[in-house]
Amino acid sequence: MWQNQSEVGCLQREMKKITMKETKKAKEPKQYTFFEDVYAVVRQIPKGRVTSYGAIANYLGTKLSARMVGWAMNAAHVVTPKVPAHRVVNRNGMLTGKAHFSTPTKMQELLEKENLVVKNETVQDFEKVFWNPEELGLEF
């Protein structure tokens, strides 16, 4: 199986390094940021539904932080796993975050792919397609 003992020794040393790294990582507590909490909520928004910056902020217990939710959405385009930022609009259903997409129409296009109707940069039937994060029943 192995050509010689030096290959086995080398492999054992590498495995020990990996194990030590994993052990160190496991001992360090994960520090979650507000942005990560926002992304966790946004990933729960069902296709074909939208929510607002304020609804997310309220759900996270920071009622007055809708603007910070917006900042998180602006930064979401480089996050993995993906964050469906196009499903977050303002309290009136307007696509206020559209400027932060790859093209000025990309946010609308993504919403329309999910069978939402957008006119004059506003989601139609907003009350019907609005998703309240409180439906999750989770605590942050």
N, CA and C of each residue as an Amber inpcrd file, in Angstrom:
protein
   420
   0.8200000  -1.1900000   0.0000000   0.0000000   0.0000000   0.0000000
   0.8640000   1.2530000   0.0000000   1.7150000   1.4100000   0.9870000
   2.6180000   2.5530000   1.0320000   3.9670000   2.1340000   0.5010000
   4.5980000   3.0370000  -0.2140000   5.8920000   2.7340000  -0.8300000
   6.9700000   2.5150000   0.2190000   6.9960000   3.3600000   1.2310000
   8.0160000   3.1910000   2.2600000   7.5480000   3.8180000   3.5720000
   8.3220000   3.6090000   4.6040000   7.9600000   4.0990000   5.9390000
   7.9550000   5.6250000   6.0090000   8.7740000   6.2880000   5.1810000
   8.8070000   7.7540000   5.2480000   7.4690000   8.3450000   4.7790000
   6.8120000   7.7010000   3.8000000   5.4910000   8.1650000   3.3690000
   4.4820000   8.0250000   4.5020000   4.5280000   6.9100000   5.2150000
   3.6200000   6.6820000   6.3310000   3.8620000   7.7250000   7.4130000
   5.1300000   7.9710000   7.7270000   5.4820000   8.9580000   8.7520000
   5.0180000  10.3510000   8.3620000   5.2050000  10.6860000   7.0930000
   4.7810000  11.9950000   6.5890000   3.2700000  12.1420000   6.7130000
   2.5340000  11.1050000   6.3220000   1.0820000  11.1270000   6.4100000
   0.6290000  11.2490000   7.8620000   1.2800000  10.5310000   8.7540000
   0.9130000  10.6070000  10.1700000   1.1460000  12.0100000  10.7210000
   2.2450000  12.6410000  10.3300000   2.5230000  14.0100000  10.7910000
   1.4640000  14.9770000  10.2800000   1.0680000  14.8330000   9.0080000
   0.0420000  15.7060000   8.4380000  -1.2960000  15.5110000   9.1360000
  -1.6540000  14.2470000   9.4090000  -2.9120000  13.9640000  10.1040000
  -2.8960000  14.5660000  11.5030000  -1.7530000  14.5220000  12.1640000
  -1.6430000  15.0900000  13.5060000  -1.8380000  16.6060000  13.4480000
  -1.2620000  17.2620000  12.4380000  -1.4280000  18.7050000  12.2830000
  -2.8960000  19.0550000  12.0730000  -3.5550000  18.3090000  11.1930000
  -4.9670000  18.5660000  10.9070000  -5.8030000  18.3700000  12.1670000
  -5.5440000  17.2890000  12.8890000  -6.2940000  17.0040000  14.1080000
  -6.0900000  18.1050000  15.1340000  -4.8550000  18.5820000  15.2610000
  -4.5690000  19.6480000  16.2230000  -5.3200000  20.9240000  15.8320000
  -5.3430000  21.2460000  14.5310000  -6.0570000  22.4330000  14.0690000
  -7.5420000  22.3090000  14.3770000  -8.1280000  21.1560000  14.0720000
  -9.5510000  20.9430000  14.3190000  -9.8700000  21.0180000  15.8060000
  -8.9730000  20.4760000  16.6460000  -9.1840000  20.5110000  18.0930000
  -9.1540000  21.9450000  18.5930000  -8.1990000  22.7360000  18.0940000
  -8.1290000  24.1420000  18.5000000  -9.3930000  24.8790000  18.0980000
  -9.8570000  24.6360000  16.8610000 -11.0650000  25.3040000  16.3740000
 -12.2710000  24.9240000  17.2200000 -12.3580000  23.6800000  17.5910000
 -13.5190000  23.2060000  18.3440000 -13.5930000  23.8690000  19.7200000
 -12.4570000  24.2210000  20.3090000 -12.4400000  24.8170000  21.6340000
 -12.7940000  26.2960000  21.6130000 -12.5800000  26.9430000  20.4820000
 -12.8690000  28.3650000  20.3930000 -14.3530000  28.5670000  20.1530000
 -15.0290000  29.3420000  21.0250000 -16.4620000  29.5710000  20.7940000
 -16.6840000  30.4240000  19.5510000 -17.7140000  30.0920000  18.8010000
 -18.0430000  30.8350000  17.5890000 -18.6550000  32.1670000  17.9870000
 -18.1180000  33.2440000  17.4490000 -18.6420000  34.5710000  17.7070000
 -19.5630000  34.9630000  16.5580000 -20.8590000  35.0900000  16.8320000
 -21.8070000  35.4710000  15.8000000 -21.9620000  36.9830000  15.7840000
 -22.0770000  37.5160000  14.6040000 -22.2670000  38.9480000  14.4660000
 -23.7170000  39.2280000  14.1220000 -24.0990000  40.4830000  14.2340000
 -25.4450000  40.9060000  13.8600000 -25.7170000  40.5580000  12.4070000
 -24.7420000  40.7960000  11.5310000 -24.9230000  40.4800000  10.1170000
 -25.2330000  38.9980000   9.9260000 -24.5270000  38.1170000  10.6340000
 -24.7740000  36.6800000  10.4980000 -26.1800000  36.3150000  10.9690000
 -26.6490000  36.9830000  12.0110000 -28.0230000  36.7560000  12.4700000
 -29.0150000  37.1900000  11.3930000 -28.7450000  38.3390000  10.7790000
 -29.6080000  38.8290000   9.7020000 -29.6280000  37.8130000   8.5690000
 -28.4530000  37.3460000   8.1620000 -28.3840000  36.3860000   7.0520000
 -29.1500000  35.1040000   7.3790000 -29.0730000  34.6570000   8.6270000
 -29.7910000  33.4430000   9.0320000 -31.3010000  33.6270000   8.8660000
 -31.8020000  34.8040000   9.2020000 -33.2370000  35.0800000   9.0490000
 -33.5930000  35.1710000   7.5700000 -32.8090000  35.9040000   6.8060000
 -33.1170000  36.1110000   5.3850000 -33.1100000  34.7910000   4.6250000
 -32.2410000  33.8750000   4.9950000 -32.2180000  32.5640000   4.3310000
 -33.5030000  31.7730000   4.5680000 -34.2920000  32.1640000   5.5570000
 -35.5430000  31.4630000   5.8610000 -36.7390000  32.0010000   5.0810000
 -36.5870000  33.1510000   4.4140000 -37.7030000  33.7380000   3.6730000
 -38.0650000  32.7970000   2.5250000 -39.3090000  32.3510000   2.4840000
 -39.7060000  31.4290000   1.4050000 -39.6760000  32.1100000   0.0300000
 -39.4250000  31.3290000  -1.0010000 -39.4890000  31.8540000  -2.3740000
 -40.8890000  32.4070000  -2.6070000 -40.9430000  33.5230000  -3.3240000
 -42.2260000  34.1260000  -3.6290000 -42.7780000  34.9910000  -2.5160000
 -41.9680000  35.2330000  -1.4960000 -42.3760000  36.0730000  -0.3680000
 -41.3020000  37.1230000  -0.1460000 -41.6460000  38.1960000   0.5360000
 -40.6860000  39.2470000   0.8840000 -40.9130000  39.6660000   2.3300000
 -39.9250000  40.2930000   2.8950000 -40.0450000  40.8810000   4.2170000
 -39.3730000  42.2400000   4.1860000 -39.4150000  42.9360000   5.3030000
 -38.8300000  44.2780000   5.3430000 -37.6210000  44.3190000   6.2680000
 -36.8210000  45.3400000   6.0750000 -35.6530000  45.5600000   6.9320000
 -36.1040000  45.6720000   8.3880000 -37.1670000  46.4360000   8.6040000
 -37.6730000  46.6580000   9.9590000 -38.2000000  45.3920000  10.6110000
 -38.8660000  44.5320000   9.8440000 -39.3950000  43.2790000  10.3940000
 -38.2560000  42.3860000  10.8650000 -37.1630000  42.3650000  10.1090000
 -35.9920000  41.5670000  10.5080000 -35.3760000  42.1570000  11.7630000
 -35.2030000  43.4640000  11.7930000 -34.6260000  44.1320000  12.9660000
 -35.4770000  43.8640000  14.1990000 -36.7740000  43.9980000  14.0510000
 -37.6860000  43.7620000  15.1720000 -37.5710000  42.3280000  15.6670000
 -37.5240000  41.3790000  14.7450000 -37.4100000  39.9740000  15.1120000
 -36.1210000  39.6980000  15.8840000 -35.0620000  40.3840000  15.4940000
 -33.7730000  40.1830000  16.1640000 -33.6570000  40.9710000  17.4630000
 -34.7410000  41.6640000  17.8190000 -34.7440000  42.3830000  19.0920000
 -34.0920000  43.7460000  19.0400000 -33.8700000  44.2540000  17.8360000
 -33.2470000  45.5610000  17.6710000 -34.1410000  46.4190000  16.7930000
 -35.3130000  46.6790000  17.2860000 -36.3840000  47.3500000  16.5590000
 -35.9290000  48.5820000  15.7690000 -34.9830000  49.3240000  16.3020000
 -34.5430000  50.5650000  15.6640000 -33.3420000  50.3730000  14.7390000
 -33.0300000  49.1300000  14.3830000 -31.8330000  48.8550000  13.5800000
 -32.1310000  48.4430000  12.1460000 -33.2270000  48.9050000  11.5900000
 -33.5600000  48.5510000  10.2080000 -32.4510000  48.9630000   9.2530000
 -31.8310000  50.0990000   9.5230000 -30.7430000  50.5620000   8.6630000
 -29.5600000  49.6030000   8.6960000 -29.2720000  49.0470000   9.8680000
 -28.1770000  48.0690000   9.9670000 -28.5120000  46.8020000   9.1870000
 -29.7770000  46.4140000   9.1620000 -30.1910000  45.2710000   8.3560000
 -29.9090000  45.5850000   6.8870000 -30.1800000  46.8150000   6.4890000
 -29.8710000  47.2510000   5.1260000 -28.3870000  47.1500000   4.8260000
 -27.5610000  47.5500000   5.7690000 -26.1050000  47.4360000   5.5690000
 -25.7090000  45.9700000   5.4040000 -26.3340000  45.1060000   6.1980000
 -26.0450000  43.6740000   6.0820000 -26.4330000  43.1780000   4.6890000
 -27.5780000  43.6330000   4.1860000 -28.0100000  43.2130000   2.8510000
 -27.0470000  43.7270000   1.7840000 -26.5170000  44.9420000   1.9690000
 -25.5480000  45.4820000   1.0080000 -24.3000000  44.6140000   0.9370000
 -23.9360000  44.0130000   2.0530000 -22.7260000  43.1880000   2.1140000
 -23.0050000  41.7200000   1.8000000 -24.2590000  41.3570000   1.6160000
 -24.6480000  39.9440000   1.4810000 -24.2160000  39.2990000   0.1790000
 -23.8670000  40.0740000  -0.8070000 -23.5780000  39.5140000  -2.1330000
 -22.3060000  38.6820000  -2.1810000 -21.4790000  38.7930000  -1.1530000
 -20.2370000  38.0190000  -1.1390000 -20.2490000  36.9250000  -0.0710000
 -21.3910000  36.6940000   0.5330000 -21.5100000  35.7440000   1.6360000
 -21.8770000  34.3630000   1.1080000 -21.3010000  33.3310000   1.7340000
 -21.7090000  31.9600000   1.4490000 -22.0900000  31.3010000   2.7550000
 -23.1100000  30.4750000   2.7610000 -24.0010000  30.2160000   1.6420000
 -24.7690000  31.4770000   1.2370000 -25.3210000  31.4260000   0.0300000
 -25.9750000  32.5990000  -0.5360000 -27.0940000  33.1220000   0.3590000
 -27.2890000  34.4330000   0.2730000 -28.3450000  35.1150000   1.0110000
 -29.2920000  35.7320000  -0.0150000 -30.5900000  35.3810000   0.0060000
 -31.5310000  35.9340000  -0.9750000 -31.9260000  37.3830000  -0.6250000
 -30.9740000  38.2790000  -0.7410000 -31.1750000  39.6760000  -0.3630000
 -32.2870000  40.3550000  -1.1590000 -32.6030000  39.8260000  -2.3310000
 -33.6550000  40.4210000  -3.1570000 -35.0280000  40.3130000  -2.4980000
 -35.1640000  39.4590000  -1.5040000 -36.4490000  39.2800000  -0.8180000
 -36.6520000  40.2570000   0.3330000 -35.7270000  41.1890000   0.5050000
 -35.8480000  42.1830000   1.5830000 -36.0690000  43.5510000   0.9550000
 -37.1910000  44.1520000   1.3120000 -37.5960000  45.4430000   0.7540000
 -37.9130000  46.4030000   1.9040000 -38.2780000  47.6320000   1.5680000
 -38.6190000  48.5460000   2.6550000 -40.0380000  48.2940000   3.1500000
 -40.4680000  49.0270000   4.1540000 -41.7640000  48.7740000   4.8020000
 -42.9630000  49.0000000   3.8970000 -42.7460000  49.6630000   2.7630000
 -43.8170000  49.8880000   1.7960000 -43.7350000  48.9480000   0.5950000
 -42.7810000  48.0360000   0.6170000 -42.6170000  47.0950000  -0.4890000
 -41.7480000  47.6160000  -1.6190000 -41.0940000  48.7570000  -1.3990000
 -40.2460000  49.3400000  -2.4540000 -38.8750000  48.6720000  -2.4930000
 -38.3260000  48.5530000  -3.6860000 -37.0130000  47.9200000  -3.8980000
 -35.8980000  48.9140000  -3.6170000 -35.7850000  49.3550000  -2.3960000
 -34.7980000  50.3790000  -2.0520000 -33.3570000  49.8660000  -2.1120000
 -33.1690000  48.5420000  -2.0820000 -31.8200000  47.9860000  -2.1380000
 -31.3340000  47.6700000  -3.5360000 -32.1110000  48.0240000  -4.5500000
 -31.7970000  47.6250000  -5.9300000 -30.4520000  48.1390000  -6.4300000
 -29.9980000  49.2550000  -5.9100000 -28.7220000  49.8320000  -6.3580000
 -27.5200000  48.9690000  -5.9850000 -27.7210000  48.0320000  -5.0630000
 -26.6100000  47.2110000  -4.5940000 -26.5290000  45.8540000  -5.2950000
 -27.3080000  45.6990000  -6.3480000 -27.2550000  44.4780000  -7.1510000
 -26.3880000  44.7300000  -8.3830000 -26.0650000  43.6650000  -9.0920000
 -25.1380000  43.7700000 -10.2260000 -25.6420000  44.6970000 -11.3320000
 -26.9500000  44.7730000 -11.5050000 -27.5420000  45.7200000 -12.4580000
 -28.7270000  46.3890000 -11.7570000 -29.1470000  47.5520000 -12.2230000
 -30.2610000  48.2440000 -11.5720000 -31.5910000  47.4670000 -11.6040000
 -31.7050000  46.5010000 -12.5070000 -32.9570000  45.7470000 -12.6230000
 -32.8680000  44.3290000 -12.0410000 -31.7080000  43.9330000 -11.5690000
 -31.4880000  42.5510000 -11.1130000 -32.4120000  42.1600000  -9.9550000
 -32.6060000  43.0400000  -8.9880000 -33.4710000  42.7220000  -7.8440000
 -34.8900000  42.4300000  -8.3230000 -35.3980000  43.2740000  -9.1950000
 -36.7430000  43.0800000  -9.7390000 -36.8200000  41.7800000 -10.5300000
 -35.8040000  41.5040000 -11.3330000 -35.7890000  40.2760000 -12.1320000
 -35.8440000  39.0270000 -11.2440000 -35.0820000  39.0480000 -10.1600000
 -35.0710000  37.9030000  -9.2490000 -36.4310000  37.7120000  -8.5850000
 -37.0680000  38.8030000  -8.2010000 -38.3990000  38.7160000  -7.5950000
 -39.4230000  38.2110000  -8.6080000 -39.3330000  38.6930000  -9.8290000
 -40.2720000  38.2620000 -10.8620000 -40.0890000  36.7850000 -11.2160000
 -38.8530000  36.2820000 -11.1080000 -38.6100000  34.8480000 -11.3130000
 -39.3530000  34.0090000 -10.2820000 -39.6290000  34.6200000  -9.1400000
 -40.3530000  33.9390000  -8.0650000 -41.8510000  34.2630000  -8.1240000
 -42.2880000  34.7530000  -9.2840000 -43.6990000  35.0540000  -9.5530000
 -44.2730000  36.2090000  -8.7470000 -43.4160000  37.1010000  -8.2860000
 -43.8930000  38.3250000  -7.6380000 -44.0710000  39.3860000  -8.7130000
 -45.0500000  40.2490000  -8.5190000 -45.3020000  41.3260000  -9.4720000
 -44.7040000  42.6000000  -8.9020000 -43.8820000  43.2710000  -9.7260000
 -43.2440000  44.5190000  -9.3220000 -43.6150000  45.5920000 -10.3340000
 -44.1920000  46.6750000  -9.8390000 -44.5270000  47.8190000 -10.6900000
 -43.9900000  49.0720000 -10.0310000 -43.3780000  49.9180000 -10.8460000
 -42.8090000  51.1680000 -10.3400000 -41.8970000  50.9210000  -9.1380000
 -41.0900000  49.8600000  -9.2430000 -40.1150000  49.4970000  -8.2170000
 -40.7470000  49.1730000  -6.8680000 -41.9910000  48.6880000  -6.8930000
 -42.7090000  48.3310000  -5.6710000 -43.3670000  46.9630000  -5.8540000
 -43.2300000  46.1140000  -4.8530000 -43.8640000  44.7930000  -4.8750000
 -45.3700000  44.9890000  -4.7410000 -46.1090000  44.4110000  -5.6700000
 -47.5660000  44.5000000  -5.6520000 -48.1370000  43.4670000  -4.6760000
 -49.3070000  43.7630000  -4.1380000 -49.9440000  42.9050000  -3.1310000
 -48.9910000  42.6280000  -1.9710000 -48.3030000  43.6680000  -1.5620000
 -47.2670000  43.5460000  -0.5290000 -47.8010000  42.8620000   0.7320000
 -48.9940000  43.2320000   1.1560000 -49.5490000  42.6480000   2.3860000
 -49.7380000  41.1340000   2.2500000 -50.0810000  40.6730000   1.0490000
 -50.3140000  39.2440000   0.8220000 -49.0180000  38.4400000   0.7610000
 -47.9650000  39.0360000   0.2080000 -46.7090000  38.2970000   0.0320000
 -45.7010000  38.5930000   1.1480000 -46.0990000  39.4540000   2.0750000
 -45.2040000  39.7910000   3.1860000 -45.0240000  38.5800000   4.0930000
 -43.7790000  38.2970000   4.4320000 -43.4350000  37.2000000   5.3370000
 -42.9010000  37.8010000   6.6290000 -43.5240000  37.4510000   7.7270000
 -43.0990000  37.9660000   9.0280000 -42.1290000  36.9700000   9.6600000
 -40.9240000  37.4010000   9.9960000 -39.9520000  36.4870000  10.6110000
 -40.4590000  35.8510000  11.9060000 -41.4490000  36.4700000  12.5370000
 -42.0100000  35.8960000  13.7620000 -42.5700000  34.5000000  13.5090000
 -42.8730000  34.1860000  12.2400000 -43.3810000  32.8650000  11.8760000
 -42.3570000  31.7620000  12.1730000 -41.0900000  32.1520000  12.2760000
 -40.0390000  31.1680000  12.5440000 -40.1720000  30.5590000  13.9320000
 -40.5810000  31.3800000  14.8810000 -40.7120000  30.8990000  16.2510000
 -39.3810000  30.6260000  16.9340000 -38.2920000  31.1390000  16.3650000
 -36.9720000  30.9630000  16.9770000 -36.5840000  32.2000000  17.7620000
 -35.6870000  32.0440000  18.7020000 -35.2040000  33.1890000  19.4570000
 -33.7510000  33.4490000  19.1160000 -33.4110000  34.7240000  18.9670000
 -32.0230000  35.1160000  18.7230000 -31.4690000  35.8100000  19.9200000
